Amino acid sequence: MKTVELTPKAAEDMESIWLYSYDRYGETKADEYIDRISMVLKMLISHEIGASRPELGKNIFSIPAEQHVIFFVSHCSRITVIRILSHAQDALRHLAWY
């Protein structure tokens, strides 16, 4: 079974998403939102899903999760999440993936 690993930038993204949600909607809603994003991450472990994003780099895929987009690379034994950006953010502006 594959595992999911977050790059440092992706971990920062998750923290920023939680803090933003917490500031606006409170702890319960922030936790629920992160849980829903985490459910998509868990789906990536057992399903070959996601859209190829060759304009961003070799073997980069994306999948929507709530109001965000998860960018990742799939390896034989793991999924490496490189960023989790708001759907409104321009992914090409965040080319320093790692």
Protein Blocks (a to p, Z undefined) as FASTA:
>chain_A
ZZddddfklmmmmmmmmmmmmmmnojklmmmmmmmmmmmmmmmmmpccdjddfknoghia
cddehjbccdddddfkbccdfbdcdfkbcfklmmmlZZ
